[in-house]
Amino acid sequence: MKISIIQCSLVFGDVEKNFALIEKKIVEAAGETPDVIVLPEMWNTSFFPNNVKEIADIEGKRSKDLLSKLSKQFNVNIIGGSVANTIDGELYNTSYVYDREGKEIASYNKVHLFSPSGENKYFKSGSELCIFKMDGIKCGLSICYDVRFPEWIRKSALEDIEILFLPAAWPEVRNMHWDTLNRARAIENQMFVVCVNSLGMTENSKFGGHSAIIDPWGEYILHPDDVEEVKIGAINLKVIENIRSSINVFRDRRKDLYTL
């Protein structure tokens, strides 16, 4: 499976420029004929202006229209990062997933909201896992701060996912945490992790990039960097079978001592 990740500098609070940028980047990525294209978190507004609710998508309409059109046009699956989005008047951090035919196959409202930035004061939290099949492969999706909660990621792993997609808006100052947590989630759950972070600035923060594809051994298929680019890497799902047969942590769990 070929996976393209879009690491780009979003324009803080400018929805029009961000929609134009993301469409351009998806077209660029599609030129390499990947199986999947993955976007960063909150690509419509960046993370996040004070007027985020006023400029957010409404019921996902504009975002869904764009992702549906481009996935069908280029015969590619799109993991739609996430967007600021109102649902029944409530603000959510929402991800949409589209298949090659332009059909929405999954959506996810971010569960763990980043209280140090006040995200929990603006946004409503989701409450459900995101598990879906894409080209016959079982996948999961979480967003940014979710990665700090290993029990939440393990719940997805226990659904037998093989790839976890993780869009983010992670600050450069904590890049070491980002790199370490993503590798840990891949190793402990014996799955691929595809983590996509943005670049660019807000009024008081700088995003760190370091998007990557990590295999179940914790090795980088695509290495993290801070360059604005579309990157592509290929994964071999047989690696999962090999590691789970040699070090079967799921078999050896002590479910009599702890549960999820």
RODO-2510 file (C-alpha; in nm, 4 decimals, decimal comma):
residues 260
     n   res          X          Y          Z
     1     m     0,0000     0,0000     0,0000
     2     k     0,1330     0,3428    -0,1004
     3     i     0,0509     0,6237     0,1399
     4     s     0,0970     0,9966     0,0731
     5     i     0,1097     1,2374     0,3653
     6     i     0,0605     1,6107     0,3242
     7     q     0,2813     1,8168     0,5545
     8     c     0,2029     2,1811     0,4856
     9     s     0,1864     2,5262     0,6444
    10     l    -0,1764     2,6180     0,7067
    11     v    -0,2906     2,9797     0,7194
    12     f    -0,4181     3,0623     1,0663
    13     g    -0,7875     3,1543     1,0544
    14     d    -0,8116     3,1828     0,6733
    15     v    -1,0574     2,9213     0,5499
    16     e    -1,0463     3,0238     0,1826
    17     k    -0,6684     3,0013     0,1564
    18     n    -0,6623     2,6703     0,3401
    19     f    -0,9248     2,5098     0,1157
    20     a    -0,7317     2,6238    -0,1910
    21     l    -0,4037     2,4974    -0,0415
    22     i    -0,5397     2,1558     0,0542
    23     e    -0,7019     2,1023    -0,2844
    24     k    -0,3733     2,1899    -0,4548
    25     k    -0,1790     1,9526    -0,2283
    26     i    -0,4214     1,6639    -0,2837
    27     v    -0,3898     1,7089    -0,6596
    28     e    -0,0106     1,7116    -0,6213
    29     a    -0,0165     1,3981    -0,4070
    30     a    -0,2486     1,2186    -0,6486
    31     g     0,0137     1,2595    -0,9202
    32     e     0,2152     0,9831    -0,7508
    33     t    -0,0866     0,7460    -0,7696
    34     p    -0,0960     0,6552    -0,3996
    35     d    -0,3582     0,4304    -0,2454
    36     v    -0,4194     0,6732     0,0396
    37     i    -0,3704     1,0470     0,0958
    38     v    -0,3626     1,1748     0,4556
    39     l    -0,4241     1,5342     0,5700
    40     p    -0,3344     1,7102     0,8987
    41     e    -0,5635     1,8183     1,1831
    42     m    -0,7916     2,1250     1,1557
    43     w    -0,6803     2,2050     0,8033
    44     n    -0,9691     2,4418     0,7342
    45     t    -0,8917     2,6912     1,0128
    46     s    -0,5618     2,5778     1,1693
    47     f    -0,5582     2,5081     1,5445
    48     f    -0,7397     2,7274     1,6471
    49     p    -0,8498     3,0925     1,6191
    50     n    -1,0827     3,2523     1,8751
    51     n    -1,3561     3,2862     1,6136
    52     v    -1,3301     2,9183     1,5200
    53     k    -1,7006     2,8493     1,5661
    54     e    -1,7960     3,1346     1,3339
    55     i    -1,5718     3,0133     1,0508
    56     a    -1,6113     2,6371     1,1062
    57     d    -1,7688     2,4123     0,8471
    58     i    -2,1408     2,3484     0,8978
    59     e    -2,2326     1,9786     0,9217
    60     g    -1,9097     1,9106     0,7333
    61     k    -2,0682     2,0112     0,4037
    62     r    -1,7875     2,2022     0,2337
    63     s    -1,5159     1,9659     0,3558
    64     k    -1,7117     1,6561     0,2590
    65     d    -1,7905     1,7944    -0,0862
    66     l    -1,4210     1,8590    -0,1546
    67     l    -1,2964     1,5244    -0,0211
    68     s    -1,5670     1,3296    -0,2025
    69     k    -1,4973     1,5040    -0,5320
    70     l    -1,1196     1,4552    -0,5205
    71     s    -1,1219     1,0958    -0,3953
    72     k    -1,3520     0,9969    -0,6804
    73     q    -1,1661     1,2060    -0,9383
    74     f    -0,8299     1,0462    -0,8558
    75     n    -0,9524     0,7017    -0,7486
    76     v    -0,7806     0,7376    -0,4113
    77     n    -0,8743     0,6893    -0,0465
    78     i    -0,8507     1,0103     0,1571
    79     i    -0,8047     1,0313     0,5331
    80     g    -0,9407     1,3822     0,5686
    81     g    -0,7259     1,4959     0,8618
    82     s    -0,9811     1,6937     1,0587
    83     v    -1,1777     2,0158     1,0325
    84     a    -1,3441     2,2562     1,2701
    85     n    -1,7057     2,1616     1,2233
    86     t    -2,0459     2,2371     1,3761
    87     i    -2,2973     1,9552     1,4199
    88     d    -2,6421     2,0540     1,5481
    89     g    -2,4910     2,3851     1,6561
    90     e    -2,2113     2,2257     1,8613
    91     l    -1,8453     2,2669     1,7616
    92     y    -1,6430     1,9497     1,6993
    93     n    -1,2972     1,8591     1,5731
    94     t    -1,4107     1,6133     1,3048
    95     s    -1,2354     1,3769     1,0666
    96     y    -1,3950     1,2313     0,7519
    97     v    -1,2687     0,9330     0,5536
    98     y    -1,3489     0,8744     0,1850
    99     d    -1,2987     0,5738    -0,0375
   100     r    -1,1932     0,5617    -0,4013
   101     e    -1,5506     0,6081    -0,5216
   102     g    -1,6016     0,9310    -0,3296
   103     k    -1,8098     0,7658    -0,0589
   104     e    -1,7777     0,8607     0,3071
   105     i    -1,6825     0,5419     0,4929
   106     a    -1,6042     0,6804     0,8395
   107     s    -1,6080     0,9884     1,0572
   108     y    -1,4616     1,0651     1,3986
   109     n    -1,5053     1,3420     1,6518
   110     k    -1,1893     1,3962     1,8558
   111     v    -1,2320     1,2383     2,1987
   112     h    -0,9487     1,3871     2,4061
   113     l    -0,9547     1,7664     2,3915
   114     f    -0,6363     1,9554     2,4731
   115     s    -0,7289     2,1477     2,7883
   116     p    -0,3966     2,3421     2,8144
   117     s    -0,4986     2,5346     2,5001
   118     g    -0,8649     2,5601     2,6031
   119     e    -0,9843     2,3255     2,3288
   120     n    -1,2277     2,1717     2,5772
   121     k    -1,3905     2,5131     2,6333
   122     y    -1,4645     2,5649     2,2637
   123     f    -1,5238     2,2135     2,1340
   124     k    -1,7498     1,9249     2,2292
   125     s    -1,5820     1,5882     2,2752
   126     g    -1,6621     1,2770     2,0748
   127     s    -1,7225     0,9443     2,2452
   128     e    -1,6768     0,6659     1,9881
   129     l    -1,3889     0,4747     1,8315
   130     c    -1,3316     0,5116     1,4592
   131     i    -1,2786     0,1711     1,2955
   132     f    -1,3213     0,1136     0,9222
   133     k    -1,2110    -0,1030     0,6320
   134     m    -1,0217     0,0567     0,3454
   135     d    -0,9263    -0,1544     0,0440
   136     g    -1,0026    -0,4550     0,2640
   137     i    -0,7624    -0,3428     0,5398
   138     k    -0,8920    -0,2765     0,8897
   139     c    -0,7895     0,0701     1,0065
   140     g    -0,8395     0,3073     1,2979
   141     l    -0,8212     0,6823     1,3360
   142     s    -0,7491     0,9108     1,6303
   143     i    -0,6515     1,2783     1,6452
   144     c    -0,3454     1,4467     1,7973
   145     y    -0,3815     1,4558     2,1796
   146     d    -0,5512     1,1136     2,1668
   147     v    -0,2040     0,9615     2,1223
   148     r    -0,1182     1,0482     2,4846
   149     f    -0,3856     0,8039     2,6030
   150     p    -0,2514     0,4528     2,5397
   151     e    -0,5674     0,2884     2,6696
   152     w    -0,7698     0,4643     2,3970
   153     i    -0,5317     0,3555     2,1229
   154     r    -0,5230     0,0016     2,2662
   155     k    -0,9039    -0,0154     2,2335
   156     s    -0,8578     0,0314     1,8583
   157     a    -0,5769    -0,2239     1,8516
   158     l    -0,8040    -0,4787     2,0201
   159     e    -1,0366    -0,4384     1,7218
   160     d    -0,7545    -0,5924     1,5139
   161     i    -0,6661    -0,2823     1,3174
   162     e    -0,3485    -0,2938     1,1116
   163     i    -0,3018     0,0796     1,0474
   164     l    -0,3677     0,3726     1,2815
   165     f    -0,4003     0,7122     1,1137
   166     l    -0,3207     1,0083     1,3377
   167     p    -0,3648     1,3640     1,2028
   168     a    -0,2368     1,6365     1,4338
   169     a    -0,1572     2,0000     1,5013
   170     w     0,1373     1,9365     1,7327
   171     p     0,3708     2,2177     1,8483
   172     e     0,7387     2,2115     1,7591
   173     v     0,8415     2,2587     2,1223
   174     r     0,7144     1,9068     2,1996
   175     n     0,8436     1,7262     1,8899
   176     m     1,0338     1,4782     2,1054
   177     h     0,7077     1,3767     2,2723
   178     w     0,5389     1,3422     1,9338
   179     d     0,8122     1,1208     1,7904
   180     t     0,8339     0,9054     2,1028
   181     l     0,4606     0,8561     2,1550
   182     n     0,3949     0,7616     1,7944
   183     r     0,6733     0,5030     1,7931
   184     a     0,5555     0,3658     2,1273
   185     r     0,1980     0,3243     2,0027
   186     a     0,3258     0,1384     1,6949
   187     i     0,5532    -0,0930     1,8967
   188     e     0,3186    -0,1765     2,1842
   189     n     0,0204    -0,2389     1,9539
   190     q     0,2192    -0,4073     1,6747
   191     m     0,0642    -0,1977     1,3990
   192     f     0,1556     0,0700     1,1481
   193     v     0,1136     0,4304     1,2605
   194     v     0,0689     0,7018     0,9981
   195     c     0,1013     1,0356     1,1784
   196     v     0,0557     1,3621     0,9896
   197     n     0,1311     1,6977     1,1497
   198     s     0,1127     2,0476     1,0067
   199     l     0,3646     2,3294     0,9836
   200     g     0,3124     2,7030     1,0127
   201     m     0,2353     2,9477     1,2908
   202     t    -0,0507     3,0620     1,5093
   203     e    -0,0457     3,3811     1,7159
   204     n     0,1692     3,2150     1,9836
   205     s     0,2773     2,8724     1,8610
   206     k     0,4715     2,6994     1,5852
   207     f     0,3763     2,3570     1,4540
   208     g     0,6498     2,0977     1,4310
   209     g     0,5872     1,8797     1,1269
   210     h     0,7637     1,5460     1,1895
   211     s     0,4976     1,3544     0,9966
   212     a     0,5994     0,9904     0,9578
   213     i     0,5055     0,6352     0,8753
   214     i     0,6179     0,3898     1,1443
   215     d     0,6159     0,0117     1,1170
   216     p     0,5195    -0,2322     1,3980
   217     w     0,8855    -0,2660     1,5014
   218     g     0,9023     0,1098     1,5619
   219     e     1,1178     0,1690     1,2549
   220     y     1,0565     0,4666     1,0267
   221     i     0,9359     0,4026     0,6745
   222     l     0,9051     0,7776     0,6260
   223     h     1,1334     0,9742     0,8557
   224     p     1,0151     1,2857     1,0423
   225     d     1,1341     1,6273     0,9269
   226     d     1,0177     1,9896     0,9207
   227     v     1,0080     2,0396     0,5420
   228     e     0,6884     2,1476     0,3684
   229     e     0,6265     1,8616     0,1296
   230     v     0,4119     1,5766     0,0098
   231     k     0,5827     1,2539     0,1143
   232     i     0,5049     0,9009     0,0020
   233     g     0,5946     0,5648     0,1517
   234     a     0,4935     0,2027     0,1007
   235     i     0,3927    -0,0399     0,3738
   236     n     0,3956    -0,4196     0,3686
   237     l     0,1235    -0,5614     0,5905
   238     k     0,3039    -0,8976     0,6157
   239     v     0,5269    -0,7286     0,8750
   240     i     0,2342    -0,7396     1,1177
   241     e     0,1918    -1,1132     1,0755
   242     n     0,5639    -1,1669     1,1322
   243     i     0,5889    -0,9641     1,4522
   244     r     0,2662    -1,0999     1,6015
   245     s     0,3782    -1,4557     1,5424
   246     s     0,7217    -1,4000     1,6990
   247     i     0,6201    -1,1704     1,9908
   248     n     0,2488    -1,2168     2,0484
   249     v     0,1671    -0,9538     2,3113
   250     f    -0,2054    -0,9884     2,2498
   251     r    -0,1946    -1,3587     2,3397
   252     d     0,0139    -1,2894     2,6502
   253     r    -0,2002    -1,0104     2,7962
   254     r    -0,3245    -1,0799     3,1509
   255     k    -0,6918    -1,0066     3,0978
   256     d    -0,7639    -1,1513     3,4418
   257     l    -0,5729    -0,8591     3,5960
   258     y    -0,6774    -0,5647     3,3796
   259     t    -0,9542    -0,4846     3,1368
   260     l    -1,0535    -0,2207     2,8858
***
